[in-house]
Amino acid sequence: MKTVNIMIVGVGGQGSLLASKLLGHLLLSQGYDVKVSEVHGMSQRGGSVVTYVRYGDKVYSPLVSEGEADFIISFEKLEAARHAPMLKAGGQIVVNTQQIDPMPVITGAAEYPQDVLSELESKGVKIDAIDALTLAKQAGSVKAVNIVLMGRLSKYFPFEKEKWIQSIEETVAPKFVEMNKKAFLLGRGE
């Protein structure tokens, strides 16, 4: 099997580490060789954060090069646009429609670009946009955006829903398991 490349991109504090841990756990449980990168970016200051997850029969490096990502899971619209060049032709972006203003916008030095997702689509990028924040609130916590996005991502993979649920049960703190299972199912549209 060829190596599948996944990027999880967002802003510090959004839960990309748990998302990559969940995804890595699931893929390992299915018998794949899996490499997960360290987080790159200013995660503690609300800056851009990137995590790579690669899996296949044999994976030698955890990093994804430009134009090689099969999937980009973006916790925020601008991050989707920022990392779109990493997507390979025919790749898929799953994006939370939430807008989080970066520091230049907050300070007034720049404006948040309008119609970011429409512009990507006009360039042929496949976008699956979801209001993960609203669904996370329905599940019980704004912090469940990451698991809502994993739910949406799961629709692109051949693994049974129960395998994903099992990985949630084994990677999430016990007191948050039920809420995260609900967030996952909401992300799947169930």
C-alpha positions as CSV (number, residue, x, y, z in Angstrom):
1,M,0.0,0.0,0.0
2,K,1.2,3.5,-0.8
3,T,1.8,5.9,2.0
4,V,-1.1,8.1,2.8
5,N,-0.2,11.6,4.0
6,I,-2.4,13.6,6.4
7,M,-1.8,17.1,7.8
8,I,-3.6,18.5,10.8
9,V,-3.4,22.3,10.8
10,G,-4.8,24.9,13.2
11,V,-4.1,27.4,15.9
12,G,-2.4,26.5,19.2
13,G,-4.8,25.2,21.8
14,Q,-7.4,23.7,19.5
15,G,-6.5,20.1,20.2
16,S,-4.5,19.0,17.2
17,L,-2.3,16.8,19.4
18,L,-5.3,14.8,20.6
19,A,-6.6,14.5,17.0
20,S,-3.2,13.2,15.8
21,K,-3.0,10.8,18.7
22,L,-6.5,9.5,18.0
23,L,-5.7,9.1,14.3
24,G,-2.3,7.4,15.0
25,H,-4.0,5.0,17.4
26,L,-6.7,4.0,14.9
27,L,-4.2,3.5,12.1
28,L,-1.9,1.4,14.3
29,S,-4.8,-0.7,15.4
30,Q,-5.5,-1.5,11.8
31,G,-2.0,-2.8,11.3
32,Y,-0.4,0.0,9.5
33,D,3.1,1.4,10.0
34,V,2.4,5.0,11.3
35,K,4.6,8.0,11.8
36,V,3.3,11.1,13.6
37,S,5.4,14.3,13.6
38,E,5.9,16.6,16.5
39,V,3.9,19.7,16.5
40,H,5.5,22.6,14.6
41,G,4.6,26.2,15.4
42,M,3.8,28.6,18.3
43,S,1.3,26.3,19.9
44,Q,1.3,28.0,23.3
45,R,0.8,31.5,21.8
46,G,-2.1,30.9,19.5
47,G,0.1,30.6,16.5
48,S,-0.1,28.3,13.5
49,V,0.4,24.6,14.4
50,V,1.0,21.7,12.0
51,T,1.1,17.9,12.7
52,Y,1.8,15.3,10.1
53,V,0.4,11.7,10.2
54,R,1.6,9.3,7.6
55,Y,0.6,5.6,7.3
56,G,1.1,2.7,4.9
57,D,2.9,-0.6,4.7
58,K,6.3,1.0,5.6
59,V,6.7,4.7,6.4
60,Y,10.2,6.1,6.7
61,S,9.7,9.7,7.6
62,P,7.0,11.6,9.5
63,L,7.2,14.7,7.3
64,V,5.0,15.6,4.3
65,S,6.5,17.6,1.4
66,E,4.7,20.3,-0.6
67,G,2.1,18.7,-3.0
68,E,2.0,15.4,-1.2
69,A,-0.8,15.6,1.4
70,D,-3.8,13.4,0.6
71,F,-5.8,15.1,3.3
72,I,-5.6,18.4,5.2
73,I,-7.7,18.7,8.3
74,S,-7.9,22.4,9.1
75,F,-9.3,23.8,12.4
76,E,-9.7,27.2,10.8
77,K,-10.3,28.7,7.4
78,L,-7.2,30.7,7.0
79,E,-5.0,27.8,8.0
80,A,-6.7,25.8,5.2
81,A,-5.6,28.5,2.7
82,R,-2.1,28.7,4.2
83,H,-1.5,25.0,3.8
84,A,-3.3,24.3,0.6
85,P,-0.1,24.2,-1.5
86,M,0.8,21.0,0.5
87,L,-2.2,19.2,-0.9
88,K,-1.7,16.9,-3.8
89,A,-3.8,17.0,-6.9
90,G,-7.1,15.4,-6.1
91,G,-6.5,15.7,-2.3
92,Q,-9.2,16.7,0.2
93,I,-9.4,19.5,2.7
94,V,-11.7,19.0,5.7
95,V,-12.1,22.5,7.2
96,N,-13.9,24.0,10.2
97,T,-15.7,27.2,9.1
98,Q,-14.6,29.0,12.2
99,Q,-12.6,32.2,11.8
100,I,-9.8,32.9,14.3
101,D,-8.1,36.2,13.7
102,P,-4.3,36.0,13.6
103,M,-2.3,38.7,15.4
104,P,-1.9,41.0,12.4
105,V,-5.7,41.2,12.1
106,I,-6.2,41.7,15.8
107,T,-3.7,44.6,15.8
108,G,-5.3,46.1,12.7
109,A,-2.2,45.7,10.5
110,A,-4.1,43.4,8.2
111,E,-7.6,42.3,7.3
112,Y,-8.9,38.7,7.4
113,P,-9.3,37.6,3.8
114,Q,-12.9,37.2,2.6
115,D,-14.2,34.2,0.8
116,V,-11.1,32.1,1.6
117,L,-12.8,28.8,1.0
118,S,-14.6,29.9,-2.2
119,E,-11.3,31.1,-3.6
120,L,-9.7,27.7,-2.9
121,E,-12.6,25.9,-4.6
122,S,-12.3,28.2,-7.6
123,K,-8.7,26.8,-8.0
124,G,-10.0,23.2,-8.0
125,V,-9.3,22.4,-4.4
126,K,-11.8,19.9,-2.9
127,I,-13.2,21.5,0.2
128,D,-15.5,19.8,2.8
129,A,-16.5,22.7,5.1
130,I,-18.2,22.0,8.4
131,D,-19.3,24.2,11.3
132,A,-17.4,22.1,13.8
133,L,-17.6,24.7,16.5
134,T,-21.4,24.6,16.6
135,L,-21.4,20.8,16.6
136,A,-18.8,20.7,19.3
137,K,-21.1,23.0,21.5
138,Q,-23.9,20.5,20.8
139,A,-21.7,17.7,22.0
140,G,-21.0,19.6,25.2
141,S,-17.8,21.5,24.8
142,V,-16.1,24.0,22.4
143,K,-13.0,21.9,22.9
144,A,-14.5,19.0,21.0
145,V,-13.9,20.7,17.6
146,N,-11.0,18.4,17.0
147,I,-13.1,15.3,17.4
148,V,-15.9,16.7,15.3
149,L,-13.3,17.1,12.5
150,M,-12.1,13.5,13.1
151,G,-15.7,12.4,12.6
152,R,-16.0,14.2,9.3
153,L,-12.6,12.8,8.2
154,S,-13.7,9.3,9.1
155,K,-16.2,9.4,6.2
156,Y,-13.2,9.3,3.8
157,F,-11.7,6.2,5.3
158,P,-12.7,2.5,4.9
159,F,-12.5,1.8,8.7
160,E,-15.6,0.9,10.5
161,K,-17.2,3.5,12.8
162,E,-16.7,1.2,15.7
163,K,-12.9,1.2,15.2
164,W,-12.9,5.0,15.5
165,I,-15.1,4.9,18.6
166,Q,-12.8,2.3,20.2
167,S,-9.8,4.6,19.5
168,I,-11.7,7.5,21.2
169,E,-12.3,5.3,24.2
170,E,-8.6,4.4,24.4
171,T,-7.1,7.8,23.8
172,V,-9.4,10.3,25.5
173,A,-9.6,10.8,29.3
174,P,-12.4,8.6,30.7
175,K,-14.5,11.6,31.9
176,F,-14.6,13.0,28.4
177,V,-15.2,9.8,26.4
178,E,-19.0,10.1,26.0
179,M,-18.9,13.8,25.0
180,N,-16.2,13.0,22.4
181,K,-18.1,10.1,21.0
182,K,-21.1,12.4,20.6
183,A,-18.8,15.0,18.9
184,F,-17.4,12.3,16.6
185,L,-20.9,11.1,15.5
186,L,-22.1,14.7,15.0
187,G,-19.0,15.2,12.7
188,R,-20.1,12.2,10.7
189,G,-23.6,13.6,10.4
190,E,-25.2,11.0,12.6
